[in-house]
Amino acid sequence: MLVVLVAAVASLLLGRWPRARIGVSLAGGAAYAVVVAAIDWYVVLAPDAPGVATYQVGDWPAPFGITLVVDGLSAFMLTMVAVLGIASLVFSTRVLPEIDRRSYYFPLFHFLALGVTGAFLTGDLFNLFVWFEVMLMASYIFVAYYGGPQHTRAAFWYVSLNLLASAVFLLGVGGIYATTGTLNMADLAQRLADPGAYGLEPAPVVGLFALLLSVFAIKAGLVPFQFWIPTAYRAAPPQISALLAGATKKVGIYAIIRLSFTVLADADVPVELAVPGVGTVIAGDSPLAFVGAALFVMAAASILVGGIGAVGRDSIEGVLAYSSIGQVGFIALPVALAATTASAELRHLAVVAALVYALNHTLAKGLLFLAVGAIRSATGTSRLSDLGGLAGRSPPLAIGFFVGSLALVGIPPLSGFFGKFLVFDAAARAESAPLLVLLLVGSLLTIAYATRTWNRSFWGARTDAVEDASVDVVQVGVVLVLATAIVAVGVGFEPVYEFADAAATAALDSEAYVDAVDPVEPDELETGGGEH
């Protein structure tokens, strides 16, 4: 957090010197990646790694102070941000004209990364809200960055929806505090696991978490909260759309996983909700019964709406925007399965599947959006009707785009194959035929829109726009680096799986999380002499 904050402030102060600003921004991105790699090794992956590390800001003990927590789950998410962030940052240096390099683009980029990082590291709900707002403030400006009518319109709807979501978020946080007396996630998990010991009436937590779930679904772009995605992704610069789809979307998924399994999984709150007009009753011993049912519906709708919508788009950005809706459904579906199963082994597998699929989506969708940026820079357009023959004009760009498309489809030995395989495996072990049919239909839709986009953009006769194209070598290089990462993750999948396995274990091990944070009771605080 300090690295990215220093990079943001330094790039802000260097506005008169664009080359120095770019140098500082790139150095900040590289330092961020190095620090994240160090966290991955020393906290999670090393043989003697503790698995979780905490920092009490100001040395105030939890739950009274601000707690920062890094464990396998947050480290896994941070790694995705680091990889895609530095790729988008390098790409940005090649697409911005001189006047934009003097603007607030690079400081905003780092503040966006700061918000995402803070959301992954915070240990309490209120500061999760705060970091959401930091992330959103930067993304508002990026959606309206080009300043045209369509960009302003997209930003207006994006801001309006997220302001409403922020109000709902704050309402839910306030209700949880009024109900439980705490917002620290470890303390909240502890109290909900034994409400009688704390004199709590935890039943309202189910309804309050429903409010938070709707907010997280908006951030993730799940149906029926997906309508902001197509306009926002088309309006933002492609390298920012890559970050929005690959990183900020995952904040919503992370929040759902963290609160569902770390905080609510052991909650002693029986649930019995009748679904109007269906004759079905959602029942269980914890709020996870409700979470799972709601996520199943949203994930299924997302897969279908996103896939069908992507098939008929007339621009590559439109295809990728709707594809993001469908792909996040593939991520949410195993999370829903994990929330509803009674099998600890299946729950663990389902969370691993969601995380591996999220990693592939970050790499593949980030690559494809950056490829769109390279295409637009070279040809001046991304409309399918204006493209054709790109494979002959720039074979390296075609190779990169092809690898990203195959990763979305799930072709071995790319990273996407393992994500899709694990999701299908979890559904098969749950013995759920409807889920398998849904996943099959979603996969067929992915093949349909990926094939259509490739054929109309890269095959066929060259159009005038493609014939006159001037491809930027560095932009294509960034795309190829991500393509190489996709291949490397697939070929060397074992350590990636071990990392995802550690992340799933951290998400599901509520006791270890609580022990690491170690929230204290008020009467345990020492007072006097200015100490606590």
N, C-alpha and C positions, 0 to 999 in steps of 0.2 A: 504494500500500500504506500509506503514511503517512497519507494522507487518511482512509482507511476505518478505520485503527487509532485515530487520534485521535477520530473520530466514535464508535467503540465505547467507548473509555475515558470520553469526556466524557458520553455518554448513561448510562453506568454510574454515574458520580458524581452525576448529577442525578436520582437515583431519587425524591427527596422532592418534586421539582417537575416533574410530568408535562408541563405545557405547555412548559417550557423543554427538557425531554428531547425532546419531539416536534420543537421548533424546531431543536435541534442535529442531530437525526437527519435531518431534511429538508435542512438546510444541508449536512450531510456527504454525503448522496446527490447533491445538486446539484453540489457541488465535485468529487465522484468523476466525474460525467459530464463536467464541464468538462475535468478532467485527461485523461480518456480521449480526448476529442475533440482535445485538444492533441497527444497522442501520435500519434493517427491522422494528423493533418496533418503535423506536423514530422518524424515518423520514417518514415511510409509514403507519404502521398499528395501532399505538396508536390513541385513540380518538381525541387527540389534535395534532396529527402529522402534520407537515407543508406540507408533500407530496413531497417536493423537497428541497435539501440543496446544497449550492455551496461553493467552496473555491477558492479564487483567489491567486494563488501561488505568493509569494513575495509582496502581497497586490497591485499588478498591476491590474487595472480594466479591465474588458472585453471590447473590444476584443483585447486589446494590450498585455495582459499577458496570462499565461496559466490558463485555467479554469477547475476545476474538478467539476462534477455535479453528484449527486446521486438522483434518483427519483424512482418511482415504478418500471419502466422497468429495470434500471440498478441494483436495489436491488434484483429483481426477478432473474436476471441472476447470480448475485454474490452468491445467495443462492445455486443455482445449483452447482457452482464451489466449494463452501465450503463443501457441503455434499459429492460430489464425490471425491474431493481433499483429504480430510482426510481419506476416505476409501482406496483410492489408496496409500496414504502414509503409512498407517498401513500395508497394503498388501506388500508394497515394503520392509519393514523391515524383512519379512519372506522369500522372494525369492532371495535376493541378497547374494551371497557368501561373505566371509570375505574380499576378495580382492576388490570387488565392493563397499563394505561399506567404503573403504578408497579412492574411486575414487570421481569423481565430480558428482555422480548421485544425491545426495540430494540437493546440491546447485542448480543444473540445474533444478530440480523439482520445487524448489521455484521460480527460475527466470521465468520458464514457467508460474507458477501461477501469478507472478507479471505482465507479459505481458498481460495475459488475464484480470486481474483486471484493469490494466491501460486502456485497450481498452474499458471496460465497463464504466469507470468513466470519461474519457476525454471529454472535451467540444469543441474541435476543430479538424478539419480534419488532420492537419499536425501531431499532437500528436497521433491521431488514427493510422496514418502510423508508427510513432515511436514505439508505443506499439505493433503493428503487428510484427515489426521486432524483438523486444525483445522476443516475444512469439515464433517466427519462429526460431531464433538462437538456443534456447534450444531444440526445437523439431527436428531440423536437426540432432543434436547429438544423440538424443534418437532413431531416425529411424535407424541410423548406429551403435547403441550401441553394438551389439553383434559382429560386425566386420567381419562377413562372407561375401562371394562373393554376395549372394543374398541381404544381408543387405546393402552392399556398393552400389549395383546397385539401390536398392530402394531409398537410400538416394540421389544418384546422380540425379535421375529423380525428386525427391521431391524438392531438392535444385534448380535445373534448372528451374522448373516450377514456384516456388515461387519467384525466382529472377526476372523472366520475369514479374510476377504479381506485384512485388514491383515497378519495373520500370514503369509499366502502372499506378499503383496507384499514384506514384509521378508525372507522367505526368498529370493525371486528377486533382490532387490537385493544381498543378501549373496553369493549365488552369482555374480552378475555381477562383483562386486568381486573375489572370489577368483579368477575366471577371467581378467579383463582388467586388474585393478589400478587401475581408475578407475571413478567414477560420474558424472563430468562428461560431459554428453551430447556436447559437441563433441569432447572428448578420446576418448570412447568411439567416436564415428564415425571419428575419425582412426585409431585403433588397429585397428578391425575392417576398415577399408579396406585396411590393409597389415599383417596379423597377423605376417608373417615378420619385419618390421623390429623388432617389439617382443617377439619370442619367445613369441607367444601360441598357444594351441591353442583356437581360437574355436568349435569344434563344439558344446560345451555351451551356447553362447549361444542356440541354437535352442530347446532344452528350457527354459532359464531364461526366455526371452521368452514361451514358451507360458504359464508361470505368471503373468507380468505381464499377458498378454493376457486371461487369465481374470479377473483382478482388474479390468481396465479394462472388460471386458464386464459385470461386475457393476455397476460404477458407471453404465454407460450403460443398463443394463436390457435387454440383449440376451438372447434365449432361448439356452440354458436357465437363465439366471441372473435371470429376470424376476419370479420369484414374490413378491418383496418389494414390487413397485411398486403393485399394486392396493390392498393394505391400508395402505401408508404414505401414498399420495396421498389416500386417503379419510380417513385419520386426521388428517393435518396441516391447519392452517387453509388455506383455498383460496388466499390470497395467497402462502403459503409453498409450497403445491403448485405454483403457477405458477412460482416460482423453482426448485424442485427439477426440474420438467420442462423448463423453459426454459433454465436455466443450469447447475446442478450435473450434470445428465445429460451436458452437452457437455464436461465435464472428462474423462470417459471417452473420448469420441470424439476430443478434442484429443490425449490421451495416445497413443492408437492411431496417429493421423496423425503426430505428432511423432516417436515412436520408430520407426515403420515406415519413413518416408521421409527424415527428417533423420539418423537414427542408423544404421538397418540397410540402407538401400537400396544403399549401395556396399560392404557387407560381403562379404568374400571367404570365404563359408561355403557350400559346396555342400550342398544338401538333397536327400535321397532317403528318403521315408517311405512305407511301404506301409500302405494303409488296410485294416484287418482285415475280412474278410467281403465286401469289395466288389471286390477285385481291381484296385484303382486305386493308382497310385504317384504321390505328390506329389514332384516333382523340380524343381530350379532351381539357379541359381548363387548365390542369396542366401536369407536367411530369409523374404523376402517371399513366396516360393512357399507356405510353410506359413501365413503370416499371411493371404494371400488365400483359400486353401482354407477355413480355419477361419471367416473372416468371411463367406464366401459361405453356408455352412451356417447360421450364426447369424442372418444378415440375412434369409435366406429364411424360416426358421422364425419369426422375429420378425414379419415382415409378415403371415404367415398366422395365427399365434396371436393377435397383437394385434388384427387386423381381425376375426376370427371372434369373439373374446372381447368386443369392443366392441359387436357387433351385439345381443348378448343381455343387456346390463346393464340394471338397473332404476333406476339413478340417473345423473344427469349426470356426477358425479365418477367413477363406475365406467366409463362410456363413455370419458371423457377419459383415465383411467388406462390402460385397455387400448389406447386409441388411441396413447398415448405409446410403448407397446411396438412397435406396428406402424410408427409413423412413424420411430422410431430405426432400424428395419430399412431404410427407404428411404435413410437417411443412410449406414448402414454398407455398403450394397450397392455404391455407386460407389467407396467406399474399397477394398473387396475387388477390384473390377475394376481399380483403379489399381495394386494390389499384384501382380496377375498378368499384366498386359499388358507386352509388350516395346516398345510404341510410346510414346515420350516425349510426343507430342502427345495421345494418348488418356489417358495417365496424368494429364496436367495438366488436361484437360477433366473427368475423373472427380473429381478433388479439388475443382475449382471447383464441380461439381454438388453434391457432398456439403456444401460450405460454404454455398452458397446455400440448399439445402434446410434445413440446420440453422438458418440465419437465419430462414427462414419459420416453422419449427417453434417457435422461440423466441417470435416475435411472436404467431402464431396460438394456440398452446397457452397462452401466458401470458394472452392476452386471454380465452380461453374459461374458464380457471380463475378469473380475476377476475370474469367474468360469473357464474359459479356462486356466488361469494361474494356478489355483489350480489343474486342470486336468493334465496339462503338468508337474507340479511339482511332482504329484503323480505317473503318468504313463510314463512320458518321451515322450509323443506324444499327438497330438490333431487330427490326421488323423482319419476320420470316419471309415476307413477300419481296423484300429488297435484297435478300441474301441468297447465296448459292455458290458452290464451287470453292468454299473456303479451304477445303482440305488440300486442293492443289495450290492455292495461293500461299498458305502458311501451314505446312505439314506439322511442325512442332505444336502450334496452337491446336490443330485438329487432334493430335495425339492426346494432349492434356484434356481437352473437352471430352474426348471419347472415354478416357479412363474415369473421369468424374461421372459420366453418364452410366457406365458399367457398374461403378460402385453403388450408385443409387439403385440400380436394378438388382444388384446382389450377385454378380458373377464372380466365381473363384478365379484366382486366389486373392482377390482384392478385399479390402477391409469390410466392404458392404456385404460380402457373402457371409461372414461370421456373424455380423449383427442380425441379418435376416434369418440365418440358420438358428441362432439362439432363440429368437422370438418364436419361430415355428416350433422349435423343440419344447419351449415352455407351454405353448398352446396344446401340443400333442400330449405332453405329460399330464396336462389338466383334463385330457380326454374331452375337449370341447370342440365338437364338429363345427358349430357356428363360427367360432373364432378362426378355425383353420380355413373355412370358406371365405370369411372376410379378408384374411391375410392373403389368400390366393387371388381374390378379386383385386385387392389393392396392388399386389405385385404385377398383375396383368396390366392394370392402368399405368403403372410406372413404366413398364416396357413400351406401352403404346405412346405415351408422350415423349419419352426419351428417344425412341426411334423416329418419331415424326420430326422432332426438333433437329436431330442429327441429319436426317435426309434433306430437309428443306434448307438447312444452313450450310452444310459442308459438302453434300453431294451435288450433282447436277452441273449445269453450265454456269459459268461465272457471270454474275450481274455486273452492271457498270460500277456499282459501289465497291464490289469486291475486286474488280479489275484494277481500280485506281487506289486500292488500299495500301497504306504504309504501316506495317506492323512494327510495334515497339519491342525491341529485343528483351529489355528488362521486364516488361509486363508479361511477355510469354515465358520468360525465365521463372517468374514467380509462380505462374500456373503450373509449369513443369515440376517445380520443387514440391508443390502440394500433390501433384500426381505421383511423384516418387514416394512421398510419405504414405499415400494410400496403398501403393504396392508394398512398401516396407511393412506397414502394419499388418497386411494380409499374409505376407510371406513369413514374417517373424511374429506371428500372433501370440505365441506362448507368453512372453513377458507382458504383452498388452492385456491378455486375459488375467494374468496374475494381478495386475494393477486394478482391473475392473472388479476382480474378486475381492481384493482388499477394500475397494470403495464400497461394494455391496455389504461387506461385513461391517464396515463402519456405520453405514446407514441403518443397519438392522440391530446393531448392538447398543441399545439405549443405555444399558447399565454402564458400559465402558465410557460412553459420552458423559453421563452424569458424574461418574467417579473422577474423570479428568477435569471437569469444570469445578466440581466440589462446591456446590452452593451451600452457604452457611445460614443458620437461623439468626434472627436479630439478637437474641440473648447470648450468642457466641461471640459477638463483636466486643473487643476490648476498647474501653474508652479511657480518656484521661491523658494528660501530658501531650495533647495534640496528636496522639496515635489512635489507630483504629484496629 
